[in-house]
Amino acid sequence: MGLRDDLERYREVGEQRRQDLSEFIQYGDLGQSLPDEVKIPIKIVDLPAFEYDQLDKGGVGQGDGGTPQPGDPVGQPQPQPGDGDEDGDPGEEGGEHEYYEMDPEEFAQELDEELGLDLDPKGKKVVEETEGDYTDITRTGPASTLDFERLFKQGLKRKLAMEFDENYIREALRVEGWGPDEVYAWAREQNIPVSHAWIVDAYTDIPEDERDRWASIDQMTAIIDRESTAQRIRRKGLKQVPFRREDERYRYPEIVEEKEKNVVVVNIRDVSGSMREKKRELVERTFTPLDWYLTGKYDNAEFVYIAHDADAWEVDREEFFGIRSGGGTRISSAYELAAELLEEYPWSEWNRYVFAAGDSENSSNDTEERVVPLMEQIPANLHAYVETQPSGNAINATHAEEVERHFGDSGDVAVAYVTGPEDVVGAIYTILSTESNDE
């Protein structure tokens, strides 16, 4: 077996494991797992094994009087008569599953690959401030942090802005009939940065018999070339740069905020009399992987479980999936309690997910008049409602449709419909792919 074949087999193992993950979510025994440890039953897949080349007639003895034949796997005993079931007798004992144990972080990664998700949790609560690179600037600071490069550039800019061709101006002072005022006005028109005082001083240094060398300024400019600042610096060099105190800037480190990725997940379930066993199972099959996924995505995940019929009350995880009541249904009672409990998890510090599930049956007008306004008032990364109706919609099961119709394509509200285990993976994708990327 070649290396390429080995790699292909290993890829098949990985694909098989992701397929097992998907089947486990839909049909597996979720009770085998714990909140911080996911146990995925996997099919036994033979790993690649080296075999003798078919053209190699020799071999290494394997003991027990046996001589390996071409194509036999290395290091494995040869089958003996009587091994396995007899011909024609099907096995009667069920095969045992092997379990692959993964933590929620690995589960989240596998589910991302399986469903093509890319949820990037946002950190909210600042837990530490550290010094980063020296990228920020201030006007004061220790000498060791002086940004000399910036200071030099500012001084150089000033020098270039102040530089002019002194000889060129002196020649202008030799134009017949011109004095300092005429030369200064002409220099301003030419954007030559020379002061009036400098021109006056230069004019006094010119002998009187040289002050009529040029008949006009046009004659002078036609004969005398003006030397650029760059040419002058190349010729004379840069002897000094005019630094000023106002140009000084000091570097100090950027303050980097380390944010902890906290999440609180509120799971709401209808436990009224209409929520029979199959509906409860679909709730568990949808919510449990969501809990595992978010636990794996965030640094710190906390869960709140709310059960409701016409009233709502907080329960623990064990009660949440098994409890059943005989009362009516008022979904808004659960959101009222959720709003109260979420006060302990400020929106400025916690990411929030509010997941609700039921058979979409609700008391008259409760969805429109109470639930929808409460969903709009409770800030959260995502609100989701999962309708579980194994036999299809009941006549008065309209809650999911009303929520979906009201919020439309909102980036923070998802509605999913689950009629059987085969819908669970699609529902999870609908929920997790709906969250808006906006801050």
Solvent accessible surface area in square Angstrom, and as a share of the most:
residue,aa,sasa,rsa
1,M,89,0.40
2,G,39,0.38
3,L,131,0.65
4,R,202,0.74
5,D,75,0.39
6,D,14,0.07
7,L,89,0.44
8,E,79,0.35
9,R,66,0.24
10,Y,117,0.44
11,R,130,0.48
12,E,77,0.35
13,V,41,0.24
14,G,22,0.21
15,E,102,0.46
16,Q,40,0.18
17,R,67,0.24
18,R,67,0.25
19,Q,92,0.41
20,D,6,0.03
21,L,2,0.01
22,S,17,0.11
23,E,65,0.29
24,F,4,0.02
25,I,0,0.00
26,Q,27,0.12
27,Y,130,0.50
28,G,15,0.14
29,D,87,0.45
30,L,15,0.07
31,G,65,0.62
32,Q,78,0.35
33,S,13,0.08
34,L,104,0.52
35,P,82,0.52
36,D,99,0.51
37,E,59,0.26
38,V,0,0.00
39,K,46,0.19
40,I,0,0.00
41,P,26,0.16
42,I,43,0.22
43,K,95,0.40
44,I,117,0.59
45,V,51,0.30
46,D,107,0.55
47,L,106,0.53
48,P,26,0.16
49,A,38,0.29
50,F,145,0.60
51,E,81,0.36
52,Y,41,0.16
53,D,88,0.46
54,Q,119,0.53
55,L,157,0.78
56,D,67,0.35
57,K,166,0.71
58,G,51,0.49
59,G,48,0.46
60,V,107,0.62
61,G,62,0.60
62,Q,65,0.29
63,G,45,0.44
64,D,158,0.82
65,G,87,0.84
66,G,36,0.34
67,T,102,0.59
68,P,10,0.06
69,Q,109,0.49
70,P,51,0.32
71,G,19,0.18
72,D,26,0.13
73,P,42,0.26
74,V,82,0.47
75,G,68,0.66
76,Q,86,0.38
77,P,124,0.78
78,Q,60,0.27
79,P,115,0.72
80,Q,107,0.48
81,P,130,0.82
82,G,78,0.75
83,D,91,0.47
84,G,68,0.65
85,D,99,0.51
86,E,131,0.59
87,D,148,0.77
88,G,78,0.75
89,D,75,0.39
90,P,112,0.71
91,G,56,0.54
92,E,169,0.76
93,E,164,0.73
94,G,71,0.69
95,G,78,0.75
96,E,160,0.72
97,H,115,0.52
98,E,92,0.41
99,Y,89,0.34
100,Y,60,0.23
101,E,94,0.42
102,M,6,0.03
103,D,74,0.38
104,P,11,0.07
105,E,121,0.54
106,E,50,0.22
107,F,0,0.00
108,A,2,0.02
109,Q,109,0.48
110,E,11,0.05
111,L,1,0.01
112,D,21,0.11
113,E,92,0.41
114,E,60,0.27
115,L,30,0.15
116,G,63,0.61
117,L,19,0.10
118,D,133,0.69
119,L,23,0.12
120,D,105,0.55
121,P,16,0.10
122,K,48,0.20
123,G,22,0.21
124,K,44,0.19
125,K,83,0.35
126,V,62,0.36
127,V,82,0.47
128,E,97,0.44
129,E,111,0.50
130,T,48,0.28
131,E,123,0.55
132,G,27,0.26
133,D,103,0.53
134,Y,108,0.41
135,T,85,0.49
136,D,51,0.26
137,I,76,0.39
138,T,49,0.28
139,R,158,0.58
140,T,102,0.59
141,G,39,0.37
142,P,87,0.55
143,A,89,0.69
144,S,102,0.66
145,T,23,0.13
146,L,48,0.24
147,D,25,0.13
148,F,116,0.48
149,E,116,0.52
150,R,78,0.28
151,L,12,0.06
152,F,72,0.30
153,K,104,0.44
154,Q,55,0.24
155,G,0,0.00
156,L,48,0.24
157,K,128,0.54
158,R,43,0.16
159,K,31,0.13
160,L,77,0.38
161,A,67,0.52
162,M,107,0.48
163,E,47,0.21
164,F,32,0.13
165,D,13,0.07
166,E,77,0.35
167,N,100,0.51
168,Y,19,0.07
169,I,0,0.00
170,R,76,0.28
171,E,24,0.11
172,A,0,0.00
173,L,0,0.00
174,R,33,0.12
175,V,2,0.01
176,E,104,0.46
177,G,75,0.72
178,W,63,0.22
179,G,14,0.13
180,P,28,0.17
181,D,94,0.49
182,E,78,0.35
183,V,0,0.00
184,Y,58,0.22
185,A,55,0.42
186,W,23,0.08
187,A,0,0.00
188,R,149,0.55
189,E,132,0.59
190,Q,80,0.35
191,N,130,0.67
192,I,6,0.03
193,P,63,0.39
194,V,9,0.05
195,S,62,0.40
196,H,71,0.32
197,A,69,0.53
198,W,60,0.21
199,I,0,0.00
200,V,56,0.32
201,D,93,0.48
202,A,6,0.04
203,Y,44,0.17
204,T,92,0.53
205,D,116,0.60
206,I,6,0.03
207,P,69,0.43
208,E,141,0.63
209,D,118,0.61
210,E,53,0.24
211,R,60,0.22
212,D,84,0.43
213,R,119,0.43
214,W,27,0.09
215,A,77,0.60
216,S,47,0.30
217,I,28,0.14
218,D,107,0.55
219,Q,76,0.34
220,M,0,0.00
221,T,52,0.30
222,A,87,0.67
223,I,106,0.54
224,I,49,0.25
225,D,126,0.65
226,R,109,0.40
227,E,42,0.19
228,S,54,0.35
229,T,33,0.19
230,A,54,0.42
231,Q,89,0.39
232,R,17,0.06
233,I,41,0.21
234,R,180,0.66
235,R,148,0.54
236,K,111,0.47
237,G,39,0.37
238,L,69,0.35
239,K,173,0.73
240,Q,135,0.60
241,V,26,0.15
242,P,44,0.28
243,F,94,0.39
244,R,115,0.42
245,R,191,0.70
246,E,106,0.47
247,D,8,0.04
248,E,32,0.15
249,R,34,0.12
250,Y,26,0.10
251,R,87,0.32
252,Y,91,0.35
253,P,18,0.11
254,E,74,0.33
255,I,93,0.47
256,V,55,0.32
257,E,85,0.38
258,E,79,0.35
259,K,98,0.42
260,E,52,0.23
261,K,69,0.29
262,N,3,0.01
263,V,0,0.00
264,V,0,0.00
265,V,0,0.00
266,V,1,0.00
267,N,0,0.00
268,I,1,0.00
269,R,0,0.00
270,D,2,0.01
271,V,1,0.00
272,S,3,0.02
273,G,21,0.20
274,S,34,0.22
275,M,0,0.00
276,R,144,0.52
277,E,123,0.55
278,K,143,0.60
279,K,28,0.12
280,R,40,0.14
281,E,73,0.33
282,L,5,0.03
283,V,0,0.00
284,E,56,0.25
285,R,22,0.08
286,T,0,0.00
287,F,0,0.00
288,T,3,0.02
289,P,0,0.00
290,L,0,0.00
291,D,5,0.03
292,W,5,0.02
293,Y,0,0.00
294,L,0,0.00
295,T,42,0.24
296,G,13,0.13
297,K,46,0.19
298,Y,12,0.05
299,D,97,0.50
300,N,50,0.26
301,A,27,0.21
302,E,67,0.30
303,F,59,0.25
304,V,9,0.05
305,Y,17,0.07
306,I,0,0.00
307,A,0,0.00
308,H,3,0.01
309,D,18,0.09
310,A,40,0.31
311,D,89,0.46
312,A,26,0.20
313,W,86,0.30
314,E,97,0.44
315,V,14,0.08
316,D,72,0.37
317,R,59,0.21
318,E,141,0.63
319,E,82,0.37
320,F,0,0.00
321,F,24,0.10
322,G,50,0.48
323,I,42,0.21
324,R,121,0.44
325,S,28,0.18
326,G,76,0.73
327,G,34,0.33
328,G,45,0.43
329,T,22,0.13
330,R,82,0.30
331,I,4,0.02
332,S,0,0.00
333,S,7,0.04
334,A,0,0.00
335,Y,1,0.00
336,E,62,0.28
337,L,33,0.17
338,A,0,0.00
339,A,35,0.27
340,E,107,0.48
341,L,31,0.15
342,L,3,0.02
343,E,135,0.60
344,E,130,0.58
345,Y,29,0.11
346,P,56,0.35
347,W,93,0.33
348,S,86,0.56
349,E,62,0.28
350,W,27,0.10
351,N,0,0.00
352,R,18,0.06
353,Y,1,0.00
354,V,0,0.00
355,F,0,0.00
356,A,1,0.01
357,A,2,0.01
358,G,1,0.01
359,D,0,0.00
360,S,1,0.01
361,E,33,0.15
362,N,28,0.14
363,S,48,0.31
364,S,99,0.64
365,N,90,0.46
366,D,10,0.05
367,T,4,0.02
368,E,121,0.54
369,E,110,0.49
370,R,104,0.38
371,V,0,0.00
372,V,8,0.05
373,P,38,0.24
374,L,15,0.08
375,M,6,0.03
376,E,104,0.47
377,Q,125,0.56
378,I,10,0.05
379,P,57,0.36
380,A,14,0.10
381,N,20,0.10
382,L,0,0.00
383,H,7,0.03
384,A,0,0.00
385,Y,5,0.02
386,V,1,0.00
387,E,5,0.02
388,T,0,0.00
389,Q,5,0.02
390,P,46,0.29
391,S,108,0.70
392,G,28,0.27
393,N,87,0.45
394,A,38,0.29
395,I,177,0.90
396,N,90,0.46
397,A,2,0.02
398,T,56,0.32
399,H,2,0.01
400,A,0,0.00
401,E,71,0.32
402,E,46,0.21
403,V,1,0.00
404,E,76,0.34
405,R,173,0.63
406,H,100,0.45
407,F,33,0.14
408,G,44,0.43
409,D,152,0.79
410,S,35,0.23
411,G,32,0.31
412,D,58,0.30
413,V,12,0.07
414,A,4,0.03
415,V,18,0.10
416,A,5,0.04
417,Y,82,0.31
418,V,1,0.00
419,T,64,0.37
420,G,7,0.07
421,P,39,0.24
422,E,104,0.46
423,D,42,0.22
424,V,0,0.00
425,V,22,0.13
426,G,42,0.40
427,A,4,0.03
428,I,1,0.00
429,Y,96,0.36
430,T,52,0.30
431,I,0,0.00
432,L,10,0.05
433,S,55,0.36
434,T,35,0.20
435,E,24,0.11
436,S,34,0.22
437,N,138,0.71
438,D,114,0.59
439,E,191,0.86
